[in-house]
Amino acid sequence: MEERNTRSFVIKGDVCYNVSPTQFDTRKDAYVVCVDGVSQGVFSELPEKYTGLPLIDCTGKLVTPGLNDIHVHAPQYTFRGIAMDLELLDWLNTYTFPEEKKYKDVEYASAAYDIFTDDLKHSPTTRAVIFATLHVPATKLLMDKLEATGLKTYVGKVNMDRNSPEFLCEDSAEASLVATREWIEETKGIYNNTQPVLTPRFTPTCSDELMKGLGDLVQEYGLPVQSHLSENLSEIDWVKGLCPWSTCYGQTYEHFGLLGGSTKTVMAHCVYSTDEEIALMKQAGTYIAHCPQSNMFLSSGIAPIKRYLDEGLNVGLGTDVAGGANLSMFRAVSDAVGVSKLRWRCVDQSFAPLTIQEAFYLATLGGGSFFGKVGSFAEGYEFDALVLDDSGIRSVRELDIAQRIERFAYLSSEGGTITQKYVAGVRVL
């Protein structure tokens, strides 16, 4: 098809995107213009200067920005949807670590990552920040497979040198850092779509020596960082014992230059962040990956996302597979609304529940900004887009575009389909 071979085109459809965390811009039968992979804006009437571009007529279908999953574990995809009966630390030891051990076997890793990358390509996700395992060959293999999907991703070789089972623990901080440097050098500059991200698993499994070395690598290579923060109360108590010099969990990253500031950092969860920790993240520009489904299934709690938004922190959404059961970012959107209502009703009524506009913002502009100008159809943004057919979600009611987007988030599995998908102007589906 002609539109698959050009990064300049026009899509006509029922357009919806965030212009702020609380406001949609919705337009029926509108034109979204992409030139050289960059959005030129949305128009009710197509400007004459764009009339020569290929027109992709999606009349009656929804057109939205792509969705950004800023926290997901690729090797855990094999046991998604099971093992939801434990809390975090027991879940890691019983299910996660034994599974990740298997990725030492490159043949196993290849088969597993074939499934993950194919399903991710066919999901609503256009960009993702991804954990691999500590194994360099398998991590490189995952990067190869993700590159071929056309999605834009960051992938991290995991670091862990303590408090881990012998079968999934690097021999020393030095050995972990040597392997990490080898991985960086072997993957640096060879991909168009896939980039490395430094990945200390979390403070309990990373010694101070390892954290310091990773901070040095941030300065040397300018790479972003991803990890976990304040997900579970037992985890937080554990960190206090391991790092008695710290005043909060976040400081165990900030002290080594791993919380942001000089680089972009994603911290997943932040369910129990203290005032001090919140202030550190705000100062550093840390991205919070809200993972509502995982926080439910692993009994972690409910993050105060409305507070984070009101205070101007960077917040996006993550599926956190396999803590979360599936890759659907639409499910993450609807779950974000749902858990915020429970928090408001049962925990803290000082912050209102999230609206559908705010939850969709998290999935688009909120997480998208980690990748640059991503997550909007405003002029100058990279053109990531989904074309959605909601005709299979049957109803006799006439719905406006915002209602159709909300319904798709909750009911896409009942008959909603993704008919086209674009990343930086390239059609990948």
N, C-alpha and C positions, 0 to 999 in steps of 0.2 A: 504494500500500500504506500502511496506517495507520502502520507504524513509520517510514516516511520523513518523516512530518510532525510527529513529536514528538521531543523530546529527553529524554523520560522513558519508560523501558521496562525490561524484563528480558530477558536472553538466557540460555537454558539450553543447556549443552553441556559439552564436556570442556575444562576451563580450565587454562591454564598461564601463569604470569607469574613474574618474578623478585622475590624478597623481599630479596635481597642479590646481590652479584656472583657468588657461588658457589652459590646455592640457588634452586631452583624451588619454587613452591607449585603443585601439580597436584591437580585435583579432578574426578572423573568425575561427569557428570550434575549439575553445579553451576549455581548461578544468579548471574549478574553483573548488578548493579543499577545503572542510570544514571538520575539525577534531574537535570533541567535541565542536561544535558551533563556532569555530574560523577559519577564512580564513588562508589557507596555501599558497595562491598566485594563480596566473593564469599561465597556461602552454600551449604552443603550442603542446607539446608532453607530455603525462601523465607519470610522473616519476614512476619507477617500484615500489617504496615503497607504492604508493597509488593504485596500480592496483587491490588490494583485496577489495577496498571500493565499495559500491553500486554505479553504474553509472546511472545517470539520463540523458537520451539522449534527448536533446532539440535542436537538429540540425535544423538550419534555423531560430530559435527564438532568440530574443535579451535577454541577461542576464545582468542586471544592479544591482548596490546596491539599497537597499530600500530607499525610500524618507522620509524625516523627516519634519513634520509640527510643528514648534516651537511656533505657536500662533493660537489657535482656541478656540471658546466659545461653549461648548457642549449645553447649554440650549437654545442658539439662533438658533439651527439647525431647529427648528420647523418653523421658518419664513424665511428660506433661499430663495433667489430668489424673494423676495418681499420687499417693503419698501425701495427702492433704490433712492427715490426722495428727501431725506433730507440730510443736513449736520450732522456732528457727534453729537453735543449736542442735537439738536432737535430730531434726530433719537433715541438717548438713551431714552429721556423722552417720546417720542410718542410710540415707539415700544418695545425697549429692556427691560426697567424696568418693564412695565406691564407684559411682558411675563415671566421674571425671577421671578416675584411674585408668579406665579403658581407652582413653585417648592417647595413651602411649603407643597403642597399636594403630598405625597409620591406616590400615585397611578398615578397621572399625570406624575410625574418625571420618574417613572418606565417605563411607556409606551413610553414617549419621548426618554429616554435614550436607550431603546431597539432599536429604529430606528437608533439613532446616532451611537451606538457602532457597530451595524451590518453593516451599510454603511461604517464606518471607516475601519472595518475589510476587506471589499471588495474593498477598495480604494487603490491607490498606496502607501499610508502611512504605514510605518512600526513602526515609533516612533512618539510621539506627546507630546506637552506641552499644557495643557488644563485648561481653566477656567471652573469652575462649577458655583454655586451661593453661597450666604451666608448661605444657609441652610445645617446644618451638616448631617441630615439623608439622604437627597437627594444626597449630595456629596459622602457619603459613598456608597450609592447605585450605583452611577456612577463608583466608583472605583471597586466595585464588578463585574460589568458588563464588564468593560475594562479588568480586570484580566482574565476573561474567554475568551477573544478574542485571547490571546497570544501576542498581541502587547505590546511594551514597552512604558509606558506613565508616565508622571507626571500630577497630578491632584491637583487643588487648590480650597480650600474653600475661597470664596471671602470675603474680609474685606471692609466695608464701613459704616462709622458712622456719616457722615455729607453730606449736599448738595445732598441728595437723597430723593425720595418720602417717605412719612411716612410708606408706605406698604413695602418698601425695604430698610430699614435703621436700623442698629443695635442700641440698646438703648443708648450705650455709648462706649467709647474706651475700658473700662474695660470689658463690656459685650462681645464685639467682641473678645477680647483677651482670655477671659475665654472659649468661644465657640471654638476658634481656638486651644487652648491647649487640650480641650476635644477631638476634632477631631484628633489631632496628636497622642494623647495617645491611642485612640481607633483603629487607623489604623497602628500604628508603627510596622513594622516587620511582618505583617500578609500576605503580598502579595509578590509574586515573580516578577511580571511584572509591578506593579503599585506603584508609590511612591508619597508622598505628596510634594507640593511646596507652599510656602507662597505667598499669592496673595492679596496685597493691590490693589484695582481696579485701581485707579490712584489717584494722589495727591488731586484733588478737592473733592473726596469723603472720604478722610482719614485725620483725625485730626493729629496734631503733636504728641499728646499723643499716638494715635494708632500707628503711624509710629515708634515712639520710642519703644513701646512694641513689635512690630514685629521685629525690629532690635535686641531686647533682645532675642527673640525666635530663630532668626538666630544663635546667639552665643550659645544658650543652646542646640539646636537640630542639628545644622549644616545643616539645610535645604536650598535648593535653593529658589530663588525668581522669580516671574514674575509680570510684570505690563505694563503700557503704558507710553510713553514718547514723547512729542513734536509731536503729531499727527496732531493738528489742530491749526490754529492761534488764534481762540477765546479761545480755551482751554489754550493756553500758556499765554494769557493775564489774564485769570482767575487765573491761578496759581500765577502770579506776585502779584495780589491783595491779595490772600490768604496767601502767604508766602513772605512778604516784606523783610524778613531777607535774602532771597536767592538771589544769583547772576545769577542763571539760573535754569531752570526747573529740570535738572538732579541733581542739588545740593539738592533738596528737598528729594531725595532718598539717595544720598551719605552721607548727614549729619547724617542719622540714620542707616548707614551700610547696605543699601538695594540696592546699585548699583552694588555690586560685591566685589571683593577683597578677603574677607574671605569665600565667597560662590559663586556659579555660579548664575548669574542673566540674565534673558531674559527681554529686554525692547522692546515692540512692536512699530514699525513705525519709530520714529526718523526722521520725514520728515523735521523738521526745526531746527535740533540741531545746536547750535552755536559752534564756535571754542572752547570755554571754556567747553561746554558740551561734545564735541567730545574728548577733552583731558582727561576729567574725566572718560569717558567710556573706553578709551584706557588704562588708568592707572589701572582701576578696572577689566579689562578683560570682560566687559559687552558684552553680546550677543545681537545683534540687529536683531529683527524679521522683515524682510521686507515683507510687505503685499500689493503687488501692486494692486490687484483687489479691495480690500477694500479702498485703498487710492483713487482710481478712483471713485468708486461708492458713497462714502461719501464726495467727493469733497475736500479731505484733501490736496492733492498735490502729489509730486513725490520725494521720498527720494533720496539723492545723493549716491547711493549704490556703484558706481564705486569709488568715493572718499574714502568711508569707506574701501573698499577692498585694494585700493592703500596704505592707511595709516595703514594697518595691523589690523584693528578691526575684531572682530568675527561677522560674518553675516550669517544668515540663512533665510529661507523663511517660511511664515505662510499663511494659507488660510484666517484666521480671520473671519470664518463663524460666524455671518451672515452679517458682513460688506462685506465680500466676499461671492459670491453666492453659491459656492459649495466646496466640499472637494478635488477636483482634484489638486494634487501637480504638475501634468504636466501642468495644466492651470496656476498655479502660476509661473512655469518656463517660459512659453511663455509670460505671462503678464510682468514678470520682464524685459525681453528683450524689449518688446514693450514700456513700460513706460520710460525705459532708453533712448530710441531713441527720444521720445517726450521731455524729459528733455534736451537732447543734442541739439535738434533743436530749442526749444522754450525758454529754461531757461539759460543754461550754457554750452557753447561749450568747456570748458576747460577739461572736462572729457568725454571720448569716451563712446558710448553706450556699454551695456553688450553684450558679445558673448553668443552663446548657451553653450559653455563650462563653462563660468563663472556662468551662471544661473543654470546649472545642478550641478555645484560645491556647490552653495548655498543650493540646495535641498538635497545634499548627505553629503559631508564632512563638509561643512560650518555649517549646523545645527546639523549634526550628532555628532560633537565633544562635544556638550553639554552633550551627554550621555556617553562620553568616547571615546574609539577607535571604532568609528562607521562611516560608510559612504564610505568605500573603500573595494576593494578586495585584497589590499596589505597584506602581511603576518602579522598576529597578530591582525587583526581587527575582531570584532564580525561579524559573518556571517549573514548579512541582505541582502536579494536578491529578485529581481523581475524577473520572466520569462515572456517576453512580446511577444505576437503573433501579428505581424504587417501585416500579409498576407491579412487581410481584407481591408487594406488601399491601394486601387488598383492603379497601375501605370504601364506603359510599360517601364519605365526607370530602369536601373540598378543603385542602390544606394549603397554607401559604408555604413559602420556601423554608422559612425558619422551622416551622412545624415538621416539614418533611425531613430536614436534617436531624432534628431531635428524634423523630420516629426511626430514622435509619440507624442512629446510634443504639437504640434499644432493640430494634426488630430486624436488623439486617439479615440475621440467620433465618428469618421467616420468608425470605424471597428477594432480598436486596442483593444486587450483584455489582461488581466493579467491571465495567465494560472497557475502560481504557485507563492507563496509568502512565504518567510522564514524570521524569526526573531530569531537572535542568534542561528541559526542552526535548529530551529524548524519550520516545515512546518505548516503554518496557513491557507493556501488556496491550 
